[in-house]
Amino acid sequence: MRQRADEVRRSHRLPSVILGVGQSGKTLCVEGVGLAEVDGGRVAAPETPYRIGSITKTFTSAVMLLLAERGELDLDEPVERYLPGTAIGRARLRQLLSHCGGLQREAPLDMWATMRGPTGPELLASLAAAEQIDRPGKRWHYSNLGYAVLGQVAERVTGQPCQMLIDRELLLPLGLTSTTWRTPESAAVGYRLDPYQEQVHIEPDMQQEAIGVGGQLWSTAEDLLVWGDALLGGAPEVLPAEVIDAMHTVQVLVDRRRWTSGWGLGLILERTEDRILSGHTGAMPGFLAALTMDRSSRTVAVAMTNVTRGVPISQVAADVLIETPAPTEQDDEPSGLAAPCPDELEGALGRWWSEAEETIFTWQTDGLHACLASDPDVTGSRFVRDGVDHYRAVAGRLQGERLRLVRDPDGQVVSLGWATYPFTRSPR
């Protein structure tokens, strides 16, 4: 990993590079090369904080989904319900999370000229001049303004700044003590590469204030690996499965020609060969960062550098992830045998037929499963009990649909009904 980091640094003339990878909640490797501060000769280390820019949006989106799960807000309601009187009230919160609300990219302010973010009142006042540049839901258009609006909605419904909600709901319970809103003393210095000579120039340390819920955070590779694992389901007490599923569910296509890139609720979703990688990138003056995840193998990769432009940071992180071997079956094997199959289900296991297709029902460590005999690897479903002789698919094919066990007068299971389709032991 250190050699790879140094190759990236040298080939792109970067002051420093940090690379990290983790799997199933464990850090496999973190390496830092180069200089976190060029003038002082301070070496970049795995624990050096870097600006992570728009990776901040993954925290904001997670908090919004937690609030929605608790009923404190409704993602399908328009902005107007929570922030009345703006020029962008038609967009729904869900659309803002996936950048298809039709809002202009930035707040109608001069913050990128002054390098000073607005206060909350200044941001809210500016929304009267914000433009709805397209019909909500029509297409993907990245909007930092959209996330600033989400932050204001979160504050309006809870009475607390969104940054405080992120601290309380995510950073503290996950132990992300190196992830901060203000610049740490030990942080790397951000630079701009000189295009004409072998020099770097220090970039300003911009404080985004109310817009910071879209790009203000600093973090370390170790913290981002922990956060990435939480986004893959590694901390269900903090981020429940419903939130993880929602964030990974496609809301809009970005690449409409090849269908290789889309957006979930706060996460980029990209097809890479036979994998769907999720994550986010970040870019702020002097910094680039990427968080890339593979849900199927529960692998997380991180890449960070202290320059404004000059390296395809997302691809760097993706390459690290793709070249990390997936856990072997032995690694995934549970420590004990499955609990005995309930008597109620014994007559339901085995092979059943419906519409000329064979389905196999099995009892595994986490309950009742089913898959098509013709394609077991991608058609698996898992069920939970939903009453006497009733089960419900909670994952996989026909998720949400009910399975019913049908018995004869002697109590033997003679057929099944799944999503109302009849299943019999003989082909039909």
TASUL-V494499 format. One record per backbone hydrogen bond with DSSP energy under -1.0 kcal/mol. NH is the residue of the N-H (numbers start at 1). CO is the residue of the C=O. E is the energy in kcal/mol with one decimal. If there is no record, write none. Layout:
nh->NH co->CO e->E
nh->NH co->CO e->E
This chain:
nh->5 co->1 e->-2.6
nh->6 co->2 e->-2.2
nh->7 co->3 e->-2.2
nh->8 co->4 e->-2.4
nh->9 co->5 e->-2.3
nh->10 co->6 e->-2.7
nh->11 co->7 e->-2.6
nh->12 co->8 e->-1.5
nh->14 co->9 e->-2.4
nh->17 co->33 e->-2.1
nh->18 co->304 e->-2.6
nh->19 co->31 e->-2.5
nh->20 co->302 e->-2.2
nh->21 co->29 e->-2.4
nh->22 co->300 e->-2.6
nh->23 co->26 e->-2.7
nh->24 co->298 e->-2.8
nh->26 co->23 e->-1.7
nh->28 co->21 e->-2.2
nh->29 co->21 e->-1.9
nh->31 co->19 e->-2.8
nh->33 co->17 e->-2.4
nh->35 co->15 e->-2.9
nh->36 co->42 e->-2.1
nh->37 co->42 e->-1.7
nh->42 co->37 e->-1.3
nh->44 co->34 e->-2.4
nh->48 co->45 e->-2.3
nh->50 co->219 e->-3.0
nh->52 co->217 e->-2.4
nh->55 co->52 e->-2.1
nh->56 co->53 e->-2.2
nh->57 co->54 e->-1.6
nh->58 co->55 e->-1.5
nh->59 co->56 e->-1.0
nh->60 co->56 e->-1.8
nh->61 co->57 e->-2.8
nh->62 co->58 e->-1.7
nh->63 co->59 e->-2.2
nh->64 co->60 e->-2.2
nh->65 co->61 e->-2.2
nh->66 co->62 e->-2.1
nh->67 co->63 e->-2.4
nh->68 co->64 e->-2.0
nh->69 co->65 e->-2.5
nh->70 co->66 e->-1.5
nh->71 co->68 e->-1.3
nh->72 co->67 e->-2.4
nh->77 co->74 e->-1.8
nh->79 co->91 e->-2.8
nh->80 co->89 e->-2.1
nh->81 co->78 e->-1.3
nh->82 co->79 e->-1.4
nh->83 co->79 e->-3.1
nh->87 co->127 e->-1.6
nh->93 co->77 e->-2.0
nh->94 co->75 e->-2.8
nh->96 co->92 e->-1.9
nh->97 co->93 e->-2.1
nh->98 co->94 e->-1.1
nh->99 co->96 e->-1.1
nh->100 co->95 e->-2.8
nh->104 co->131 e->-1.7
nh->109 co->107 e->-2.8
nh->113 co->110 e->-1.5
nh->114 co->110 e->-2.5
nh->115 co->111 e->-2.1
nh->117 co->207 e->-2.3
nh->123 co->119 e->-2.5
nh->124 co->120 e->-2.7
nh->125 co->121 e->-2.4
nh->126 co->122 e->-1.6
nh->128 co->125 e->-1.1
nh->129 co->126 e->-1.8
nh->133 co->102 e->-1.6
nh->134 co->102 e->-1.2
nh->137 co->100 e->-3.6
nh->138 co->135 e->-2.1
nh->141 co->99 e->-3.3
nh->144 co->105 e->-1.7
nh->145 co->105 e->-2.0
nh->148 co->144 e->-1.9
nh->149 co->145 e->-2.4
nh->150 co->146 e->-2.0
nh->151 co->147 e->-2.1
nh->152 co->148 e->-1.6
nh->153 co->149 e->-2.3
nh->154 co->150 e->-2.6
nh->155 co->151 e->-1.9
nh->156 co->152 e->-2.2
nh->157 co->153 e->-2.2
nh->158 co->154 e->-1.5
nh->159 co->155 e->-2.6
nh->165 co->161 e->-1.7
nh->166 co->162 e->-2.4
nh->167 co->163 e->-2.1
nh->168 co->164 e->-2.6
nh->169 co->165 e->-3.2
nh->170 co->166 e->-2.0
nh->171 co->166 e->-2.2
nh->172 co->167 e->-2.7
nh->174 co->170 e->-1.8
nh->175 co->172 e->-1.1
nh->176 co->171 e->-2.5
nh->177 co->175 e->-1.9
nh->179 co->176 e->-1.3
nh->180 co->218 e->-1.4
nh->187 co->184 e->-1.5
nh->188 co->49 e->-2.6
nh->189 co->36 e->-3.0
nh->191 co->306 e->-1.1
nh->192 co->201 e->-2.6
nh->194 co->199 e->-2.5
nh->199 co->197 e->-2.5
nh->201 co->192 e->-2.4
nh->203 co->190 e->-2.5
nh->206 co->204 e->-1.2
nh->210 co->118 e->-2.4
nh->211 co->208 e->-1.8
nh->212 co->209 e->-2.2
nh->214 co->211 e->-2.0
nh->215 co->212 e->-1.4
nh->216 co->212 e->-2.5
nh->218 co->180 e->-2.6
nh->219 co->50 e->-2.7
nh->224 co->220 e->-2.3
nh->225 co->221 e->-2.1
nh->226 co->222 e->-1.8
nh->227 co->223 e->-2.6
nh->228 co->224 e->-3.0
nh->229 co->225 e->-2.0
nh->230 co->226 e->-2.0
nh->231 co->227 e->-2.1
nh->233 co->230 e->-1.6
nh->234 co->229 e->-2.7
nh->238 co->235 e->-2.2
nh->239 co->235 e->-2.8
nh->244 co->240 e->-1.8
nh->245 co->241 e->-3.0
nh->246 co->242 e->-2.0
nh->247 co->243 e->-2.3
nh->248 co->244 e->-1.5
nh->249 co->246 e->-1.2
nh->251 co->263 e->-3.2
nh->252 co->263 e->-1.3
nh->254 co->261 e->-2.6
nh->255 co->261 e->-1.9
nh->256 co->254 e->-1.1
nh->259 co->255 e->-1.5
nh->262 co->269 e->-3.0
nh->263 co->252 e->-2.3
nh->264 co->267 e->-3.1
nh->266 co->97 e->-1.1
nh->266 co->264 e->-1.4
nh->268 co->279 e->-3.0
nh->269 co->262 e->-2.5
nh->270 co->277 e->-3.1
nh->271 co->260 e->-3.1
nh->272 co->275 e->-2.7
nh->275 co->272 e->-2.1
nh->277 co->270 e->-3.2
nh->278 co->293 e->-2.5
nh->279 co->268 e->-1.2
nh->280 co->291 e->-2.2
nh->282 co->289 e->-2.8
nh->284 co->287 e->-1.9
nh->287 co->284 e->-3.1
nh->288 co->305 e->-2.0
nh->289 co->282 e->-2.3
nh->290 co->303 e->-2.4
nh->291 co->280 e->-2.8
nh->292 co->301 e->-2.7
nh->293 co->278 e->-3.2
nh->294 co->299 e->-2.6
nh->298 co->294 e->-1.1
nh->299 co->294 e->-1.7
nh->300 co->22 e->-2.6
nh->301 co->292 e->-3.1
nh->302 co->20 e->-2.7
nh->303 co->290 e->-2.0
nh->304 co->18 e->-2.2
nh->305 co->288 e->-2.3
nh->308 co->191 e->-1.4
nh->313 co->311 e->-2.1
nh->316 co->312 e->-1.9
nh->317 co->313 e->-2.1
nh->318 co->314 e->-2.4
nh->319 co->315 e->-2.7
nh->320 co->316 e->-1.8
nh->321 co->317 e->-2.2
nh->322 co->318 e->-3.0
nh->323 co->319 e->-2.0
nh->324 co->321 e->-1.5
nh->332 co->328 e->-1.9
nh->333 co->329 e->-1.1
nh->345 co->342 e->-1.5
nh->348 co->345 e->-2.3
nh->350 co->361 e->-2.9
nh->352 co->359 e->-2.9
nh->353 co->424 e->-3.3
nh->354 co->357 e->-2.2
nh->357 co->354 e->-1.4
nh->359 co->352 e->-3.3
nh->360 co->371 e->-3.0
nh->361 co->350 e->-3.1
nh->362 co->369 e->-2.3
nh->364 co->367 e->-2.9
nh->367 co->364 e->-1.9
nh->369 co->362 e->-3.0
nh->370 co->381 e->-1.9
nh->371 co->360 e->-1.5
nh->373 co->358 e->-2.5
nh->381 co->370 e->-2.5
nh->382 co->395 e->-1.9
nh->383 co->368 e->-2.6
nh->384 co->392 e->-2.0
nh->386 co->390 e->-3.2
nh->390 co->387 e->-2.0
nh->391 co->403 e->-2.7
nh->392 co->384 e->-2.7
nh->393 co->401 e->-2.6
nh->394 co->382 e->-3.1
nh->395 co->382 e->-1.1
nh->399 co->396 e->-1.4
nh->400 co->393 e->-3.7
nh->401 co->398 e->-2.0
nh->403 co->391 e->-4.0
nh->404 co->417 e->-2.9
nh->405 co->389 e->-2.5
nh->406 co->415 e->-2.7
nh->408 co->412 e->-2.1
nh->411 co->408 e->-2.5
nh->414 co->406 e->-2.7
nh->415 co->406 e->-1.5
nh->416 co->423 e->-2.0
nh->417 co->404 e->-2.3
nh->418 co->421 e->-2.3
nh->419 co->402 e->-2.2
nh->421 co->418 e->-1.9
nh->423 co->416 e->-2.9
nh->424 co->353 e->-2.4
